[in-house]
Amino acid sequence: MTSQASGRGERLGAAAPRWSLWNPANRSLFAYLLLLPAVVLTAAIIVYPILSAIDLSFQRIKIAKLGRSRAPWTLRNYEELFQSPEFLQAIWVTITLVAAVTLLSYIIGLGTAVLVNQRFAGRRAARVLVAVPWAVPSVMAAVIWWWLFDSSFGLINWALVRSGLSSQMIPWLSTQGAAFFVIVVVMVWKGYPFISVIMLAGLQSIPLELYDAAKVDGANGWNRFRFITLPGLRSVRGIALILIMLWVFRDFPIIYILTGGGPQNSTQTLAIMTYQEAFKFHDFGYAAAIGVITLIISVIASWFMVRRSDQPIY
């Protein structure tokens, strides 16, 4: 029955005109036509806004209005940008924050994934609890941690004073180094479950026979982790690192609610600076230039992470 149907389909394809989509020679064209709506939608919601932002970054526009005549192109936004100490500091803060949060989230997420991948009583409940921080909305998480680190009635300050580890209340959110530390802690707490879930999926795809063979050959736990687990996670490691890195790049609510970019711009990332220039100072051309530079840095960092993820870690 199947052979008769396939034979009938081949005869129909052979009898179809050359321009017909049923012609076997046009199968690739038919596939492209099926993908065309998705490509058009992607271009409408992603490519067009990016091109509009690039165009806006070359204009001196204080308030963007629909229907207004285009301003002439100029490089003044970028000239002022690279001469601004505030912008250079925002780049440094962003890169430092991305490196710290990505590295700590990867280490904690990988360790947690290895832990919950073991067989023990309550493993299902432990896996659910691991994913809870990622499920909490960013605004709610920031408010909770703001209360915990509050300098007047925060729970962490109370615990430090009561335990004798500190003789006074620490102004966590109004001191430069302490504020950056708080941002890192909150973002790692929010981001490591994402790494954990991806790594757990990768761990479950590694054949158990490899571990059994390694045990027979006398390999200890560290060697099994080094030569089986890490290479087996190579395919998911790059994706996880890129996604968590891009999340840190674009994250806005956690930093804005906790510190607003302060004190003295010590926690002002490129995302916070873009928001302030656009909606506080209404300099949309300058803000678009910051967004374009942020996009370029994100693309370069993503490309670097993809290249690094293809190399084995031993």
C-alpha positions as CSV (number, residue, x, y, z in Angstrom):
1,M,0.0,0.0,0.0
2,T,2.8,2.4,0.9
3,S,4.8,1.6,-2.2
4,Q,1.7,2.1,-4.3
5,A,1.2,5.6,-2.7
6,S,4.8,6.6,-3.1
7,G,4.8,5.4,-6.7
8,R,1.6,7.4,-7.4
9,G,3.3,10.5,-5.8
10,E,6.4,10.1,-8.0
11,R,4.2,9.9,-11.1
12,L,2.3,13.0,-10.0
13,G,5.6,14.8,-9.4
14,A,7.0,13.7,-12.7
15,A,3.8,14.9,-14.5
16,A,3.8,18.3,-12.7
17,P,5.0,21.3,-14.7
18,R,8.5,22.6,-14.0
19,W,7.2,25.7,-12.3
20,S,4.9,23.7,-10.0
21,L,5.7,23.4,-6.3
22,W,4.8,19.7,-6.6
23,N,7.8,19.2,-8.9
24,P,10.6,17.4,-6.9
25,A,13.1,19.9,-8.3
26,N,11.2,22.7,-6.5
27,R,11.2,21.1,-3.0
28,S,13.7,23.6,-1.6
29,L,11.7,26.5,-3.0
30,F,8.6,25.1,-1.3
31,A,10.5,24.9,2.0
32,Y,11.6,28.5,1.7
33,L,8.0,29.6,1.0
34,L,6.9,27.8,4.2
35,L,9.6,29.7,6.2
36,L,8.8,33.1,4.6
37,P,6.0,34.1,7.1
38,A,8.4,33.5,10.0
39,V,11.2,35.4,8.3
40,V,8.9,38.4,7.6
41,L,7.7,38.4,11.2
42,T,11.2,38.2,12.6
43,A,12.3,41.1,10.3
44,A,9.3,43.1,11.5
45,I,9.9,42.7,15.2
46,I,13.7,42.4,15.4
47,V,15.5,43.6,12.3
48,Y,13.4,46.8,11.7
49,P,13.8,48.1,15.3
50,I,17.5,47.5,15.2
51,L,17.9,49.4,11.9
52,S,15.7,52.2,13.3
53,A,17.9,52.5,16.4
54,I,21.0,52.6,14.2
55,D,19.4,55.3,12.1
56,L,18.4,57.3,15.2
57,S,21.9,57.0,16.7
58,F,23.2,59.2,13.9
59,Q,20.7,62.0,14.5
60,R,20.5,64.7,17.2
61,I,17.0,64.1,18.4
62,K,15.9,65.1,21.9
63,I,12.3,63.9,21.7
64,A,11.3,61.3,19.0
65,K,8.0,62.1,17.3
66,L,6.2,60.1,14.6
67,G,5.8,62.0,11.3
68,R,8.5,64.5,12.0
69,S,11.1,65.3,9.3
70,R,14.4,63.4,9.6
71,A,17.3,65.1,11.1
72,P,20.6,65.1,9.1
73,W,23.1,62.3,9.9
74,T,25.9,63.2,12.2
75,L,28.6,61.5,14.3
76,R,28.2,63.9,17.2
77,N,26.5,61.3,19.4
78,Y,29.3,58.8,19.1
79,E,32.0,61.6,19.5
80,E,30.4,62.7,22.7
81,L,29.9,59.1,23.8
82,F,33.6,58.1,23.6
83,Q,34.7,61.3,25.2
84,S,32.3,60.7,28.2
85,P,33.9,59.3,31.4
86,E,30.5,58.2,32.5
87,F,30.1,56.0,29.4
88,L,33.5,54.4,29.8
89,Q,32.7,53.7,33.4
90,A,29.4,52.2,32.4
91,I,31.2,49.9,30.0
92,W,33.6,48.8,32.7
93,V,30.8,48.2,35.2
94,T,28.8,46.2,32.6
95,I,31.8,44.0,31.6
96,T,32.8,43.4,35.2
97,L,29.2,42.6,36.2
98,V,28.7,40.2,33.2
99,A,32.0,38.4,34.0
100,A,31.3,38.0,37.7
101,V,27.6,37.0,37.4
102,T,28.2,34.6,34.4
103,L,31.2,32.9,36.1
104,L,29.5,32.5,39.5
105,S,26.2,31.4,38.0
106,Y,27.9,28.8,35.8
107,I,29.9,27.4,38.8
108,I,26.9,27.3,41.2
109,G,24.5,26.1,38.5
110,L,26.8,23.3,37.3
111,G,27.4,22.2,40.9
112,T,23.7,22.2,41.7
113,A,22.8,20.3,38.5
114,V,25.4,17.6,39.4
115,L,23.9,17.4,42.9
116,V,20.3,17.1,41.9
117,N,21.2,14.6,39.2
118,Q,22.2,12.1,41.9
119,R,19.7,9.6,43.3
120,F,18.4,10.5,46.7
121,A,15.2,10.8,48.6
122,G,13.3,14.0,47.7
123,R,15.2,14.6,44.4
124,R,12.1,15.8,42.6
125,A,11.3,18.4,45.3
126,A,15.0,19.5,45.2
127,R,14.8,20.1,41.5
128,V,11.7,22.2,41.9
129,L,13.3,24.3,44.6
130,V,16.3,24.9,42.5
131,A,14.2,26.4,39.8
132,V,12.2,28.7,42.1
133,P,14.5,31.8,42.0
134,W,14.3,31.8,38.2
135,A,10.5,31.7,38.3
136,V,10.3,34.7,40.7
137,P,9.6,37.9,38.7
138,S,12.6,40.2,38.6
139,V,10.8,43.1,40.2
140,M,9.6,41.0,43.1
141,A,13.0,39.5,43.6
142,A,14.6,43.0,43.6
143,V,12.1,44.3,46.2
144,I,12.7,41.3,48.5
145,W,16.5,41.6,48.3
146,W,16.2,45.4,48.8
147,W,14.4,44.7,52.1
148,L,17.0,42.1,53.1
149,F,19.9,44.5,52.5
150,D,18.2,47.7,53.8
151,S,20.6,49.6,56.0
152,S,18.0,50.5,58.7
153,F,15.8,47.5,59.2
154,G,17.2,44.8,56.8
155,L,17.3,41.2,57.9
156,I,20.9,40.7,56.9
157,N,22.1,43.7,59.0
158,W,20.1,42.5,61.9
159,A,21.6,39.0,61.7
160,L,25.1,40.4,61.4
161,V,24.7,42.6,64.4
162,R,22.9,40.0,66.5
163,S,25.6,37.4,65.8
164,G,28.4,39.8,66.6
165,L,29.9,39.7,63.1
166,S,29.3,43.5,62.7
167,S,29.2,46.2,65.3
168,Q,27.0,48.5,63.3
169,M,24.4,48.5,60.4
170,I,26.2,48.3,57.0
171,P,24.9,50.7,54.3
172,W,24.9,48.1,51.6
173,L,23.1,50.0,48.9
174,S,24.7,53.4,49.5
175,T,28.4,52.3,49.4
176,Q,30.1,51.7,46.1
177,G,31.7,48.4,46.7
178,A,28.9,47.0,48.8
179,A,26.3,48.0,46.3
180,F,28.1,46.3,43.4
181,F,28.4,43.2,45.7
182,V,24.7,43.2,46.4
183,I,23.9,43.4,42.6
184,V,26.1,40.5,41.9
185,V,24.6,38.4,44.7
186,V,21.0,39.1,43.6
187,M,21.7,38.4,39.9
188,V,23.6,35.2,40.7
189,W,20.7,34.1,42.9
190,K,18.3,34.9,40.1
191,G,20.4,33.5,37.2
192,Y,22.0,30.3,38.5
193,P,18.8,28.2,38.3
194,F,18.7,28.8,34.6
195,I,22.2,27.3,34.2
196,S,21.1,24.5,36.5
197,V,18.1,23.5,34.4
198,I,20.1,23.5,31.2
199,M,23.0,21.6,32.7
200,L,20.7,19.0,34.2
201,A,19.2,18.4,30.8
202,G,22.7,17.9,29.4
203,L,23.7,15.6,32.2
204,Q,20.7,13.3,31.6
205,S,21.8,13.0,27.9
206,I,25.2,11.5,28.9
207,P,25.1,7.7,28.6
208,L,25.5,6.0,32.0
209,E,27.6,3.3,30.4
210,L,30.5,5.8,30.2
211,Y,30.5,6.2,34.0
212,D,30.3,2.5,34.5
213,A,33.2,1.8,32.2
214,A,35.2,4.6,33.9
215,K,34.6,3.0,37.3
216,V,35.7,-0.4,36.0
217,D,38.9,1.2,34.8
218,G,39.5,2.7,38.2
219,A,38.7,6.4,37.5
220,N,37.8,8.4,40.6
221,G,35.0,10.9,40.9
222,W,37.1,13.9,39.8
223,N,38.4,12.1,36.7
224,R,34.9,11.0,35.7
225,F,33.7,14.6,36.1
226,R,36.7,16.0,34.2
227,F,36.8,13.5,31.3
228,I,33.1,12.5,30.9
229,T,30.8,15.2,32.5
230,L,32.5,18.3,31.2
231,P,33.0,17.1,27.6
232,G,29.5,15.7,27.6
233,L,28.1,19.2,28.5
234,R,30.0,20.9,25.7
235,S,26.9,21.2,23.5
236,V,24.8,22.9,26.1
237,R,27.5,24.8,27.9
238,G,27.9,27.4,25.2
239,I,24.2,28.1,24.9
240,A,23.7,28.4,28.6
241,L,26.7,30.9,29.0
242,I,25.5,33.0,26.0
243,L,21.9,33.2,27.3
244,I,22.9,34.1,30.9
245,M,25.5,36.6,29.6
246,L,22.9,38.4,27.4
247,W,20.4,38.4,30.3
248,V,23.0,40.2,32.5
249,F,23.7,42.6,29.6
250,R,20.1,43.7,29.2
251,D,18.8,43.3,32.8
252,F,17.2,46.5,34.0
253,P,14.7,46.0,36.9
254,I,17.1,44.5,39.4
255,I,19.7,47.2,39.2
256,Y,17.2,50.0,38.9
257,I,15.1,49.0,41.9
258,L,18.1,48.2,44.2
259,T,20.4,51.1,43.4
260,G,19.2,53.1,40.3
261,G,22.7,52.9,39.0
262,G,24.3,54.5,42.1
263,P,26.0,55.4,44.3
264,Q,28.1,57.6,42.0
265,N,27.3,55.5,39.0
266,S,29.2,52.5,40.5
267,T,26.4,50.1,39.4
268,Q,25.3,52.0,36.3
269,T,25.4,49.6,33.4
270,L,24.8,50.4,29.7
271,A,21.2,49.4,30.1
272,I,20.6,51.8,33.0
273,M,22.5,54.6,31.2
274,T,20.4,54.0,28.0
275,Y,17.2,54.3,30.0
276,Q,18.3,57.5,31.8
277,E,19.5,59.2,28.7
278,A,16.3,58.4,26.8
279,F,13.6,58.8,29.5
280,K,15.2,61.1,32.0
281,F,17.2,63.5,29.8
282,H,15.1,62.8,26.7
283,D,18.2,62.6,24.5
284,F,17.0,59.7,22.2
285,G,19.7,60.0,19.7
286,Y,22.4,59.7,22.3
287,A,20.5,56.8,24.0
288,A,20.3,55.0,20.7
289,A,24.0,55.4,20.2
290,I,24.5,53.7,23.6
291,G,22.2,50.9,22.6
292,V,24.1,50.3,19.3
293,I,27.4,50.1,21.2
294,T,25.7,47.7,23.6
295,L,24.5,45.5,20.7
296,I,28.0,45.4,19.2
297,I,29.6,44.4,22.6
298,S,26.9,41.7,23.0
299,V,27.6,40.3,19.5
300,I,31.4,40.2,20.1
301,A,31.0,38.6,23.5
302,S,28.5,36.0,22.1
303,W,30.9,35.2,19.2
304,F,33.7,34.8,21.7
305,M,31.7,32.5,23.9
306,V,30.6,30.4,20.9
307,R,34.3,30.0,19.9
308,R,35.3,29.1,23.5
309,S,32.4,26.6,24.0
310,D,33.7,24.6,21.0
311,Q,37.0,23.9,22.9
312,P,37.2,21.1,25.4
313,I,37.6,21.9,29.1
314,Y,40.0,19.5,30.8
